[in-house]
Amino acid sequence: MNLLHSKLRRSFCVPLSIRKNPEKIRKRGCVNLDMMDSLDVLVIGDPLFGKSLMTERFANASGAYCVIEPYIHKVIHRHINGQLVHFTLTNLPDEHISLKDITKANAIILLFDEEDAESLDRLRRVWMDKFAKLCENALVFVCGITSYIHQRRLFFHSRPSREDIQKFVRLVNAVDFFSVELESSAQICQVFDSVHDKCYVPMRRKKRRSLSPKSLSNLKFW
């Protein structure tokens, strides 16, 4: 990551006090965390970017194959036996996207091509026109990816400025900004790890009452 990326990252990271205090996270909009035993994440890319090889690589890096065409994906995170973490990614074609899939999301990852200013602009329009009002209760993360296409100089586009990215992050009220290399599966998976760390709160378990002498002495019989 270059200096620009590191500055952006520092600017939009969630404060440590919020990460350690689930109540503050809830106040930022995450819903139903007390009853949540899994973390539903929607990955939304701009329409052209999402239909490219880049989205497929993003999906593969998360451990699941995904077809190229859809520009929205559903990532389900679950804890297994309280220890293991498992991600599954399912593509959601436009005609199969339901309101329930969107409104129940705990977190949103907005994905754009960091080498293309038009990609950021398309993502902004898609977000504002289709998803902003539906995702008011989800925490939003912004992720810029350095694309394979632009690394090989196959196409030339103007890059978004730092101010443009900052403006978009503020517009969507994002809690974090990531900048990753497309070919780095480790960096892409770190995005999901960070989302998990900031959003996931284990479901509260009811305490089982013990039949100790002290508890028995408090029982009342009628």
MARVO-98000 format. One record per residue: x, y, z of N, C-alpha, C in turn; residue number from 1. Coordinates in Angstrom, 1 decimal. Atoms other than C-alpha are relative to their C-alpha. Example, Ala and Ser with C-alpha at 12.3 -4.5 7.8 and 13.67 -1.06 7.14 Angstrom:
<sites>
> 0.9 | -1.2 | 0.0 | 12.3 | -4.5 | 7.8 | 0.9 | 1.2 | 0.0 | 1
> -0.9 | -1.1 | 0.0 | 13.7 | -1.1 | 7.1 | -0.8 | 1.1 | 0.8 | 2
</sites>
This chain:
<sites>
> 0.8 | -1.2 | 0.0 | 0.0 | 0.0 | 0.0 | 0.9 | 1.3 | 0.0 | 1
> -0.8 | -1.2 | 0.0 | 1.3 | 3.5 | -0.8 | -0.4 | 0.9 | 1.0 | 2
> 0.3 | -1.0 | -1.0 | 1.3 | 6.6 | 1.3 | -1.5 | 0.4 | 0.0 | 3
> 1.4 | -0.5 | 0.1 | -2.1 | 7.7 | 0.0 | -0.9 | -1.0 | 0.6 | 4
> 0.9 | 1.1 | -0.5 | -3.7 | 4.3 | 0.9 | 0.1 | 0.0 | 1.5 | 5
> -0.2 | 0.1 | -1.4 | -2.1 | 4.3 | 4.4 | -0.7 | 1.2 | 0.7 | 6
> 0.7 | -1.2 | -0.6 | -3.4 | 7.9 | 5.1 | -1.5 | -0.2 | 0.0 | 7
> 1.5 | 0.2 | 0.0 | -6.9 | 7.0 | 4.0 | -0.4 | -1.0 | 1.0 | 8
> 0.3 | 1.1 | -0.9 | -6.8 | 3.8 | 6.0 | -0.1 | 0.6 | 1.5 | 9
> -0.1 | -0.6 | -1.4 | -5.8 | 5.8 | 9.2 | -1.2 | 0.9 | 0.2 | 10
> 1.1 | -1.0 | -0.2 | -8.5 | 8.4 | 8.5 | -1.3 | -0.6 | 0.3 | 11
> 1.3 | 0.6 | -0.1 | -11.4 | 6.0 | 8.3 | -0.1 | -1.3 | 0.8 | 12
> 0.1 | 1.2 | -0.8 | -10.6 | 3.2 | 10.7 | -0.9 | 0.3 | 1.2 | 13
> 0.9 | -0.1 | -1.1 | -13.1 | 2.6 | 13.5 | 0.9 | 0.1 | 1.2 | 14
> -0.8 | -0.2 | -1.2 | -11.6 | 3.9 | 16.8 | 0.0 | -1.3 | 0.9 | 15
> -0.1 | 1.2 | -0.8 | -10.4 | 1.2 | 19.2 | -1.1 | -0.1 | 1.0 | 16
> 1.0 | 0.0 | -1.0 | -12.9 | 2.3 | 21.8 | -1.3 | -0.6 | -0.5 | 17
> 1.2 | 0.5 | 0.6 | -15.7 | 1.4 | 19.4 | 0.1 | -1.5 | -0.3 | 18
> -0.2 | 1.4 | 0.3 | -14.2 | -1.9 | 18.4 | -0.2 | -0.9 | 1.3 | 19
> 0.1 | 0.8 | -1.3 | -14.0 | -3.0 | 22.1 | -1.3 | 0.2 | 0.7 | 20
> 1.3 | -0.2 | -0.7 | -17.5 | -1.7 | 23.0 | -1.1 | -0.3 | -1.0 | 21
> 1.1 | 0.4 | 0.9 | -20.3 | -3.5 | 21.1 | -1.1 | 1.0 | 0.0 | 22
> 1.1 | -0.9 | 0.0 | -22.8 | -1.0 | 22.3 | 0.2 | 1.2 | -0.9 | 23
> -0.2 | -1.1 | 0.9 | -21.1 | 1.8 | 20.4 | -0.1 | -0.4 | -1.5 | 24
> 0.2 | 0.5 | 1.3 | -21.1 | -0.4 | 17.3 | -1.4 | -0.1 | -0.3 | 25
> 1.4 | 0.1 | 0.2 | -24.8 | -1.0 | 17.7 | -0.6 | 1.4 | -0.4 | 26
> 0.5 | -1.4 | 0.3 | -25.4 | 2.8 | 17.8 | 0.4 | 0.5 | -1.3 | 27
> -0.3 | -0.4 | 1.3 | -23.7 | 3.1 | 14.5 | -0.9 | -0.6 | -1.1 | 28
> 1.0 | 0.5 | 0.9 | -26.5 | 1.1 | 12.9 | -0.1 | -1.4 | -0.2 | 29
> 0.1 | 1.4 | 0.2 | -25.8 | -2.6 | 13.0 | -1.2 | -0.5 | 0.7 | 30
> 1.3 | 0.4 | -0.6 | -29.1 | -4.3 | 13.7 | 0.1 | -1.5 | 0.5 | 31
> 0.2 | 1.4 | -0.5 | -30.1 | -7.4 | 15.7 | 1.3 | -0.7 | 0.4 | 32
> -1.2 | 0.6 | -0.3 | -26.6 | -8.0 | 16.9 | -0.1 | -0.9 | 1.2 | 33
> 0.1 | 0.8 | -1.2 | -27.8 | -9.4 | 20.2 | -0.5 | -1.4 | -0.3 | 34
> 0.5 | 1.3 | 0.4 | -29.5 | -12.3 | 18.4 | 0.7 | -0.6 | -1.2 | 35
> -0.7 | 0.4 | 1.2 | -26.9 | -12.7 | 15.6 | 0.9 | -1.1 | 0.3 | 36
> -1.0 | 1.1 | -0.1 | -25.1 | -16.0 | 15.2 | 0.8 | -0.2 | -1.3 | 37
> -0.8 | 0.0 | 1.2 | -23.8 | -15.2 | 11.8 | 0.1 | 1.4 | -0.5 | 38
> -0.2 | -1.3 | 0.5 | -22.7 | -12.2 | 9.8 | -0.2 | 0.0 | -1.5 | 39
> 0.3 | -0.1 | 1.4 | -24.3 | -11.4 | 6.5 | 0.6 | 1.2 | -0.6 | 40
> -0.7 | -1.1 | 0.7 | -22.2 | -9.2 | 4.2 | -0.4 | 0.0 | -1.5 | 41
> 0.3 | -0.2 | 1.4 | -23.2 | -7.9 | 0.8 | 1.2 | 0.7 | -0.6 | 42
> -1.1 | -0.6 | 0.8 | -20.4 | -7.1 | -1.7 | -0.6 | 0.6 | -1.2 | 43
> 0.6 | -0.7 | 1.1 | -21.5 | -4.5 | -4.2 | 1.1 | 0.7 | -0.8 | 44
> -1.0 | -0.7 | 0.9 | -19.4 | -3.4 | -7.2 | -0.7 | 0.8 | -1.0 | 45
> 0.7 | -0.7 | 1.1 | -20.1 | -1.0 | -9.9 | -0.3 | -0.9 | -1.2 | 46
> 0.5 | 1.0 | 1.0 | -21.9 | -2.7 | -12.8 | 1.0 | -0.5 | -1.0 | 47
> -1.0 | 0.5 | 0.9 | -19.0 | -2.9 | -15.2 | 1.1 | -0.7 | 0.7 | 48
> -1.1 | 0.6 | -0.8 | -16.4 | -3.7 | -12.6 | -0.5 | -1.4 | 0.5 | 49
> 0.5 | 1.2 | -0.5 | -18.7 | -6.4 | -11.2 | -0.1 | -1.1 | -1.0 | 50
> 0.2 | 1.0 | 1.0 | -19.1 | -8.2 | -14.5 | 1.4 | -0.3 | -0.7 | 51
> -1.3 | 0.3 | 0.6 | -15.3 | -8.5 | -15.1 | 0.7 | -1.1 | 0.7 | 52
> -0.8 | 1.0 | -0.6 | -12.7 | -11.0 | -14.3 | 0.4 | 0.4 | 1.4 | 53
> -0.5 | -0.4 | -1.3 | -11.8 | -8.9 | -11.2 | -1.0 | -0.5 | 1.1 | 54
> 0.9 | 0.5 | -1.0 | -15.0 | -9.8 | -9.4 | 0.1 | -1.5 | 0.2 | 55
> -0.2 | 1.5 | -0.1 | -14.4 | -13.5 | -10.1 | 1.2 | -0.3 | 0.9 | 56
> -1.2 | 0.2 | -0.9 | -10.9 | -13.2 | -8.5 | -0.3 | 0.4 | 1.4 | 57
> 0.4 | -0.4 | -1.3 | -12.4 | -11.4 | -5.6 | -0.8 | -1.1 | 0.7 | 58
> 0.8 | 1.1 | -0.5 | -14.9 | -14.2 | -5.1 | 0.9 | -1.2 | 0.3 | 59
> -0.9 | 1.2 | -0.2 | -12.2 | -16.9 | -5.5 | 0.9 | 0.2 | 1.2 | 60
> -0.9 | -0.3 | -1.2 | -10.0 | -15.2 | -2.9 | -0.7 | -0.3 | 1.3 | 61
> 0.8 | 0.3 | -1.2 | -12.8 | -15.6 | -0.4 | -0.3 | -1.4 | 0.2 | 62
> 0.1 | 1.4 | -0.2 | -12.8 | -19.3 | -0.9 | -1.2 | -0.6 | -0.7 | 63
> 1.2 | 0.6 | 0.8 | -15.8 | -19.8 | -3.3 | 0.0 | 0.5 | -1.4 | 64
> 0.1 | -0.4 | 1.4 | -16.3 | -19.7 | -7.0 | -1.2 | 0.8 | -0.2 | 65
> 1.2 | -0.8 | 0.3 | -18.6 | -17.1 | -8.4 | 0.0 | 0.3 | -1.5 | 66
> 0.1 | -0.4 | 1.4 | -19.9 | -16.4 | -11.9 | 0.3 | 1.5 | -0.1 | 67
> -0.4 | -1.3 | 0.2 | -18.8 | -13.2 | -13.5 | -1.1 | 1.0 | 0.0 | 68
> 1.0 | -1.0 | 0.3 | -22.0 | -11.5 | -14.4 | -0.6 | 0.8 | 1.1 | 69
> 0.6 | -0.8 | -1.0 | -23.7 | -10.4 | -11.2 | 1.0 | 1.0 | 0.6 | 70
> -0.8 | -1.0 | -0.7 | -22.4 | -7.3 | -9.5 | -0.3 | 0.1 | 1.5 | 71
> 0.2 | 0.0 | -1.4 | -23.7 | -8.1 | -6.1 | 0.1 | -1.4 | 0.5 | 72
> -0.3 | 1.3 | -0.6 | -22.7 | -11.0 | -3.9 | -0.4 | 0.0 | 1.5 | 73
> 0.4 | 0.1 | -1.4 | -23.8 | -12.3 | -0.6 | 1.1 | -0.9 | 0.7 | 74
> -1.0 | 0.7 | -0.7 | -21.1 | -13.4 | 1.8 | -0.5 | -0.4 | 1.4 | 75
> 0.5 | 0.5 | -1.3 | -22.2 | -15.5 | 4.8 | 1.1 | -0.5 | 0.9 | 76
> -1.1 | 0.3 | -1.0 | -19.9 | -15.7 | 7.8 | -0.6 | -0.8 | 1.1 | 77
> 0.5 | 0.7 | -1.1 | -20.5 | -18.3 | 10.4 | 1.1 | -0.6 | 0.9 | 78
> -0.9 | 0.6 | -0.9 | -18.8 | -19.5 | 13.5 | -0.4 | -1.5 | 0.2 | 79
> 0.2 | 1.4 | -0.2 | -18.4 | -23.3 | 13.8 | 0.6 | -0.4 | 1.3 | 80
> -0.5 | 0.5 | -1.3 | -18.1 | -24.8 | 17.3 | 0.6 | 1.2 | 0.7 | 81
> -0.5 | -1.1 | -0.7 | -17.4 | -21.3 | 18.5 | 1.5 | 0.4 | -0.3 | 82
> -1.4 | -0.2 | 0.3 | -13.9 | -21.4 | 17.0 | 0.3 | 0.3 | -1.4 | 83
> -0.4 | -0.1 | 1.4 | -13.6 | -22.0 | 13.3 | -0.9 | 1.1 | -0.7 | 84
> 0.7 | -1.0 | 0.8 | -14.6 | -19.2 | 10.8 | -0.1 | -0.6 | -1.4 | 85
> 0.2 | 0.5 | 1.4 | -16.1 | -20.2 | 7.5 | -0.8 | 1.1 | -0.8 | 86
> 0.7 | -1.0 | 0.9 | -17.1 | -17.9 | 4.6 | -0.5 | -0.8 | -1.2 | 87
> 0.5 | 0.5 | 1.2 | -19.4 | -18.9 | 1.8 | -0.5 | 1.2 | -0.8 | 88
> 0.4 | -1.1 | 0.9 | -20.1 | -16.6 | -1.2 | -1.0 | -0.5 | -1.0 | 89
> 1.0 | 0.3 | 1.0 | -23.2 | -16.8 | -3.3 | -0.3 | 1.1 | -0.9 | 90
> 0.3 | -1.1 | 0.9 | -23.8 | -14.8 | -6.4 | -1.5 | 0.2 | -0.1 | 91
> 1.4 | -0.3 | 0.0 | -27.1 | -13.0 | -6.6 | -0.3 | 0.8 | -1.3 | 92
> 0.3 | -0.7 | 1.2 | -28.2 | -12.2 | -10.2 | -1.1 | 1.1 | 0.3 | 93
> 1.0 | -1.1 | -0.3 | -30.3 | -9.0 | -10.5 | -1.4 | -0.5 | 0.2 | 94
> 1.4 | 0.4 | -0.1 | -33.6 | -10.9 | -11.0 | -0.2 | -0.8 | 1.3 | 95
> 0.2 | 0.8 | -1.2 | -32.9 | -12.9 | -7.8 | 0.3 | 0.7 | 1.3 | 96
> -0.3 | -0.8 | -1.2 | -32.0 | -10.1 | -5.5 | -1.4 | 0.4 | 0.7 | 97
> 1.3 | -0.3 | -0.8 | -34.8 | -9.9 | -2.8 | 0.3 | 1.1 | 1.0 | 98
> -0.2 | -1.0 | -1.0 | -35.4 | -7.1 | -0.4 | 0.5 | -0.5 | 1.3 | 99
> -0.5 | 0.7 | -1.2 | -34.8 | -9.5 | 2.4 | 1.5 | -0.1 | 0.0 | 100
> -1.4 | 0.2 | 0.1 | -31.3 | -10.2 | 1.2 | 0.8 | 1.3 | 0.3 | 101
> -0.6 | -1.3 | -0.1 | -30.5 | -6.5 | 1.2 | -0.2 | 0.5 | 1.4 | 102
> 0.3 | -0.7 | -1.3 | -32.2 | -5.3 | 4.4 | 0.6 | -0.8 | 1.2 | 103
> -0.5 | 0.8 | -1.1 | -30.9 | -8.2 | 6.6 | 1.5 | 0.0 | 0.1 | 104
> -1.4 | 0.0 | 0.0 | -27.3 | -7.5 | 5.7 | 0.5 | 0.8 | 1.2 | 105
> -0.6 | -0.7 | -1.1 | -25.2 | -6.5 | 8.7 | 1.1 | 0.9 | -0.4 | 106
> -1.1 | -0.8 | 0.5 | -22.4 | -5.1 | 6.6 | 0.0 | 0.0 | -1.5 | 107
> -0.1 | -0.2 | 1.4 | -21.8 | -3.8 | 3.1 | 1.4 | 0.3 | -0.4 | 108
> -1.3 | -0.4 | 0.5 | -18.6 | -3.8 | 1.2 | -0.2 | 0.5 | -1.4 | 109
> 0.2 | -0.7 | 1.3 | -18.6 | -1.3 | -1.7 | 1.4 | -0.1 | -0.7 | 110
> -1.2 | 0.4 | 0.7 | -16.0 | -2.5 | -4.3 | 0.1 | 0.9 | -1.3 | 111
> -0.2 | -0.8 | 1.3 | -14.5 | -0.3 | -7.1 | 1.5 | -0.2 | -0.4 | 112
> -1.3 | 0.0 | 0.6 | -11.5 | -0.2 | -9.4 | 0.7 | 1.2 | 0.3 | 113
> -0.7 | -1.2 | -0.5 | -9.0 | 2.1 | -7.8 | 0.8 | 0.7 | -1.0 | 114
> -0.7 | -0.7 | 1.1 | -7.3 | 2.8 | -11.1 | -0.9 | 0.7 | -1.0 | 115
> 0.9 | -0.6 | 1.0 | -10.4 | 4.1 | -12.8 | -1.0 | 0.9 | 0.7 | 116
> 0.9 | -0.9 | -0.6 | -12.2 | 7.2 | -11.7 | -1.5 | -0.2 | -0.4 | 117
> 1.4 | 0.3 | 0.4 | -15.3 | 6.2 | -13.7 | -0.6 | -1.2 | 0.8 | 118
> 0.5 | 1.1 | -0.8 | -15.6 | 3.0 | -11.7 | -0.5 | 0.5 | 1.4 | 119
> 0.5 | -0.6 | -1.2 | -15.9 | 5.0 | -8.5 | -1.3 | 0.8 | -0.2 | 120
> 1.2 | -0.8 | 0.3 | -18.5 | 7.3 | -10.1 | -1.2 | -0.9 | -0.3 | 121
> 1.1 | 0.9 | 0.2 | -20.5 | 4.3 | -11.3 | -0.5 | -0.6 | 1.3 | 122
> 0.3 | 0.5 | -1.3 | -20.4 | 2.8 | -7.9 | -0.9 | 0.9 | 0.9 | 123
> 0.7 | -1.0 | -0.8 | -21.6 | 6.0 | -6.3 | -1.5 | 0.1 | -0.5 | 124
> 1.3 | -0.1 | 0.6 | -24.6 | 6.2 | -8.7 | -0.8 | -1.3 | 0.4 | 125
> 0.7 | 1.2 | -0.4 | -25.5 | 2.5 | -8.1 | -0.4 | 0.0 | 1.4 | 126
> 0.3 | 0.0 | -1.4 | -25.3 | 2.9 | -4.4 | -1.1 | 1.0 | 0.4 | 127
> 0.9 | -1.1 | -0.3 | -27.3 | 6.2 | -4.2 | -1.4 | -0.4 | -0.6 | 128
> 1.3 | 0.3 | 0.7 | -30.0 | 5.0 | -6.7 | -0.7 | -1.3 | 0.5 | 129
> 0.7 | 1.3 | -0.2 | -30.6 | 1.4 | -5.6 | 0.1 | -0.5 | 1.5 | 130
> -0.3 | 0.7 | -1.2 | -29.1 | 0.6 | -2.2 | 0.1 | 0.8 | 1.3 | 131
> -0.3 | -0.9 | -1.2 | -28.5 | 3.6 | 0.1 | -1.2 | -0.1 | 1.0 | 132
> 1.1 | 0.0 | -0.9 | -32.0 | 3.7 | 1.6 | -0.3 | -1.4 | 0.6 | 133
> 0.3 | 1.4 | -0.4 | -32.3 | -0.1 | 1.8 | 1.0 | -0.5 | 1.0 | 134
> -1.1 | 0.5 | -0.9 | -29.0 | -0.5 | 3.7 | 0.3 | 1.0 | 1.1 | 135
> -0.3 | -1.0 | -1.0 | -29.4 | 2.3 | 6.3 | 0.4 | -0.7 | 1.3 | 136
> -0.3 | 0.6 | -1.2 | -29.0 | -0.2 | 9.1 | 1.3 | -0.9 | 0.0 | 137
> -1.2 | 0.8 | 0.1 | -25.8 | -1.8 | 7.9 | 1.3 | 0.9 | 0.1 | 138
> -1.3 | -0.7 | 0.0 | -22.2 | -0.8 | 8.5 | 0.6 | -0.1 | -1.4 | 139
> -0.5 | 0.0 | 1.4 | -20.5 | 0.2 | 5.2 | 1.5 | 0.1 | 0.0 | 140
> -1.4 | 0.0 | 0.2 | -17.0 | -0.5 | 4.1 | 0.3 | 0.3 | -1.4 | 141
> -0.4 | -0.3 | 1.4 | -15.3 | 0.8 | 1.0 | 1.4 | -0.6 | -0.3 | 142
> -1.2 | 0.8 | 0.3 | -12.7 | -1.3 | -0.8 | 0.4 | 0.4 | -1.5 | 143
> -0.6 | -0.2 | 1.3 | -10.5 | -0.1 | -3.7 | 1.0 | -1.1 | -0.4 | 144
> -0.8 | 1.1 | 0.5 | -8.8 | -2.8 | -5.8 | 0.9 | 0.5 | -1.2 | 145
> -0.8 | -0.2 | 1.1 | -5.8 | -2.3 | -8.0 | -0.1 | -1.1 | -1.0 | 146
> 0.4 | 1.1 | 0.9 | -6.8 | -4.2 | -11.1 | 1.1 | -0.6 | -0.8 | 147
> -0.9 | 0.7 | 0.9 | -5.0 | -6.7 | -13.2 | 0.1 | 0.7 | -1.3 | 148
> 0.1 | -0.7 | 1.3 | -6.1 | -4.9 | -16.3 | 0.9 | 1.2 | -0.1 | 149
> -0.7 | -1.2 | 0.0 | -4.6 | -1.6 | -15.4 | 1.5 | -0.2 | 0.4 | 150
> -1.4 | 0.3 | -0.3 | -1.4 | -3.2 | -13.9 | 0.7 | -0.3 | -1.3 | 151
> -0.7 | 0.4 | 1.3 | -0.7 | -4.6 | -17.4 | -0.2 | 1.1 | -1.1 | 152
> 0.1 | -1.2 | 0.9 | -1.6 | -1.2 | -19.0 | -0.8 | -0.4 | -1.3 | 153
> 0.8 | 0.4 | 1.2 | -4.2 | -2.9 | -21.3 | -1.0 | 1.2 | -0.3 | 154
> 0.9 | -1.1 | 0.2 | -6.5 | 0.1 | -20.8 | 0.5 | 1.2 | 0.9 | 155
> -0.4 | -1.1 | -0.8 | -5.8 | 3.6 | -19.6 | -1.2 | 0.9 | 0.4 | 156
> 1.0 | -0.9 | -0.5 | -8.1 | 5.6 | -17.4 | 0.6 | 0.9 | 1.0 | 157
> -0.4 | -0.9 | -1.0 | -7.8 | 8.5 | -15.1 | -0.3 | -0.6 | 1.4 | 158
> 0.2 | 0.6 | -1.4 | -7.4 | 7.5 | -11.4 | -0.8 | 1.0 | 0.8 | 159
> 0.7 | -1.0 | -0.9 | -9.7 | 9.0 | -8.8 | 1.0 | 0.6 | 1.0 | 160
> -0.9 | -0.7 | -0.9 | -8.0 | 11.6 | -6.6 | -0.3 | -0.4 | 1.4 | 161
> 0.2 | 0.3 | -1.4 | -7.6 | 11.2 | -2.9 | -1.2 | 0.7 | 0.5 | 162
> 1.2 | -0.8 | -0.4 | -10.2 | 13.9 | -2.4 | -1.3 | -0.7 | -0.5 | 163
> 1.2 | 0.7 | 0.5 | -12.7 | 12.0 | -4.6 | -0.3 | -1.3 | 0.9 | 164
> 0.2 | 1.2 | -0.9 | -12.2 | 8.8 | -2.5 | -0.5 | 0.4 | 1.4 | 165
> 0.4 | -0.5 | -1.3 | -12.5 | 10.7 | 0.7 | -1.4 | 0.5 | 0.0 | 166
> 1.4 | -0.5 | 0.2 | -15.7 | 12.4 | -0.5 | -1.0 | -1.2 | 0.0 | 167
> 0.9 | 1.2 | 0.1 | -17.2 | 9.0 | -1.4 | -0.1 | -0.7 | 1.3 | 168
> 0.0 | 0.6 | -1.3 | -16.2 | 7.5 | 1.9 | -0.9 | 0.7 | 1.0 | 169
> 0.8 | -0.8 | -0.9 | -17.9 | 10.4 | 3.8 | -1.5 | -0.1 | -0.5 | 170
> 1.4 | 0.0 | 0.5 | -21.0 | 10.2 | 1.5 | -0.7 | -1.3 | 0.4 | 171
> 0.6 | 1.3 | -0.4 | -21.6 | 6.5 | 2.3 | 0.1 | -0.2 | 1.5 | 172
> -0.3 | 0.1 | -1.5 | -20.6 | 7.1 | 6.0 | 0.7 | -1.3 | 0.3 | 173
> -0.8 | 1.3 | -0.1 | -18.1 | 4.2 | 5.7 | 0.8 | 0.1 | 1.3 | 174
> -0.8 | 0.1 | -1.3 | -16.4 | 3.0 | 8.9 | 1.4 | -0.4 | -0.3 | 175
> -1.3 | 0.3 | 0.4 | -13.3 | 1.9 | 7.0 | 0.2 | 0.0 | -1.5 | 176
> -0.4 | 0.1 | 1.4 | -11.4 | 2.1 | 3.7 | 1.1 | -0.9 | -0.2 | 177
> -1.1 | 1.0 | 0.2 | -9.3 | -0.7 | 2.3 | 0.5 | 0.3 | -1.4 | 178
> -0.6 | -0.1 | 1.3 | -6.9 | -0.6 | -0.6 | 0.8 | -1.3 | -0.2 | 179
> -0.7 | 1.3 | 0.1 | -5.8 | -4.1 | -1.8 | 0.4 | -0.2 | -1.5 | 180
> -0.5 | 0.4 | 1.4 | -4.0 | -5.6 | -4.8 | -0.9 | -1.2 | -0.4 | 181
> 1.0 | 1.0 | 0.5 | -6.3 | -7.8 | -6.9 | 0.6 | -1.4 | 0.1 | 182
> -0.6 | 1.3 | 0.1 | -3.8 | -10.7 | -7.1 | 0.4 | -0.5 | 1.4 | 183
> -0.3 | 0.4 | -1.3 | -3.3 | -10.8 | -3.3 | -1.2 | -0.5 | 0.7 | 184
> 1.1 | 0.7 | -0.7 | -5.7 | -13.3 | -1.8 | 0.0 | 0.4 | 1.5 | 185
> -0.1 | -0.3 | -1.4 | -4.3 | -12.5 | 1.6 | -0.6 | 1.3 | 0.4 | 186
> 0.5 | -1.4 | -0.3 | -5.1 | -8.8 | 1.4 | -1.5 | 0.0 | -0.1 | 187
> 1.4 | 0.0 | 0.2 | -8.6 | -9.5 | 0.1 | -0.7 | -0.7 | 1.2 | 188
> 0.6 | 0.7 | -1.2 | -9.3 | -12.0 | 3.0 | 0.1 | 0.9 | 1.2 | 189
> -0.1 | -0.9 | -1.1 | -8.0 | -9.4 | 5.4 | -1.2 | 1.0 | 0.1 | 190
> 1.2 | -0.9 | 0.0 | -10.9 | -7.2 | 4.3 | -1.2 | -0.7 | 0.8 | 191
> 1.1 | 0.7 | -0.7 | -13.4 | -9.9 | 5.5 | 0.4 | -0.1 | 1.5 | 192
> -0.4 | 0.1 | -1.4 | -11.4 | -10.4 | 8.7 | -0.2 | 1.3 | 0.7 | 193
> 0.2 | -1.3 | -0.7 | -11.6 | -6.7 | 9.5 | -1.5 | 0.3 | 0.1 | 194
> 1.4 | -0.1 | -0.1 | -15.3 | -6.6 | 8.7 | -0.5 | -0.8 | 1.2 | 195
> 0.4 | 0.9 | -1.1 | -15.7 | -9.5 | 11.1 | 0.3 | 0.6 | 1.4 | 196
> -0.5 | -0.6 | -1.2 | -13.7 | -7.8 | 13.8 | -0.8 | 1.2 | 0.5 | 197
> 0.7 | -1.3 | -0.3 | -15.7 | -4.6 | 13.6 | -1.5 | -0.2 | 0.2 | 198
> 1.4 | 0.2 | 0.1 | -19.2 | -6.1 | 13.1 | -0.5 | -1.1 | 0.8 | 199
> 0.5 | 1.3 | -0.6 | -19.5 | -9.6 | 14.6 | -0.1 | 0.1 | 1.5 | 200
> 0.2 | 0.1 | -1.5 | -20.9 | -9.8 | 18.1 | -0.7 | -1.3 | 0.2 | 201
> 0.6 | 1.3 | -0.2 | -21.6 | -13.4 | 19.3 | -1.4 | 0.1 | 0.6 | 202
> 1.4 | 0.0 | -0.6 | -25.2 | -14.2 | 20.2 | 0.1 | -0.3 | 1.4 | 203
> 0.0 | 0.2 | -1.5 | -25.8 | -14.0 | 23.9 | -0.7 | -1.3 | 0.3 | 204
> 0.6 | 1.3 | -0.4 | -26.4 | -17.3 | 25.5 | -0.6 | 0.2 | 1.4 | 205
> 0.7 | -0.1 | -1.2 | -28.9 | -17.6 | 28.3 | 0.8 | -0.9 | 1.1 | 206
> -0.7 | 0.7 | -1.1 | -27.3 | -18.6 | 31.6 | -0.9 | -1.1 | 0.5 | 207
> 0.8 | 1.1 | -0.5 | -28.4 | -22.0 | 32.8 | 0.0 | 0.1 | 1.6 | 208
> 0.1 | 0.0 | -1.5 | -29.7 | -22.1 | 36.4 | 0.5 | -1.3 | 0.6 | 209
> -0.5 | 1.2 | -0.6 | -27.9 | -24.4 | 38.6 | -0.9 | -0.3 | 1.2 | 210
> 0.8 | 0.4 | -1.2 | -29.6 | -26.4 | 41.4 | 0.9 | -0.1 | 1.2 | 211
> -0.8 | -0.1 | -1.1 | -27.2 | -25.3 | 44.0 | -0.8 | 0.2 | 1.3 | 212
> 0.7 | -0.3 | -1.2 | -28.2 | -25.1 | 47.7 | -0.5 | 1.4 | 0.1 | 213
> 0.4 | -1.4 | -0.1 | -28.2 | -21.4 | 47.4 | -1.2 | 0.3 | -0.8 | 214
> 1.1 | -0.3 | 0.9 | -30.5 | -21.3 | 44.4 | -1.3 | -0.7 | 0.5 | 215
> 1.2 | 0.7 | -0.5 | -32.8 | -23.9 | 46.0 | -0.6 | 0.7 | 1.2 | 216
> 0.5 | -0.7 | -1.1 | -33.1 | -21.8 | 49.1 | -0.9 | 1.2 | -0.4 | 217
> 0.7 | -1.1 | 0.5 | -34.5 | -19.0 | 47.0 | -1.4 | -0.4 | -0.7 | 218
> 1.2 | 0.4 | 0.6 | -37.3 | -21.1 | 45.5 | -1.2 | 0.2 | 0.9 | 219
> 1.2 | -0.2 | -0.8 | -40.8 | -20.3 | 46.6 | -1.1 | -1.0 | -0.5 | 220
> 1.0 | 0.9 | 0.4 | -43.6 | -22.8 | 46.6 | -1.4 | 0.5 | 0.5 | 221
> 1.3 | -0.4 | -0.3 | -47.3 | -22.1 | 46.6 | -0.9 | -1.2 | 0.2 | 222
</sites>
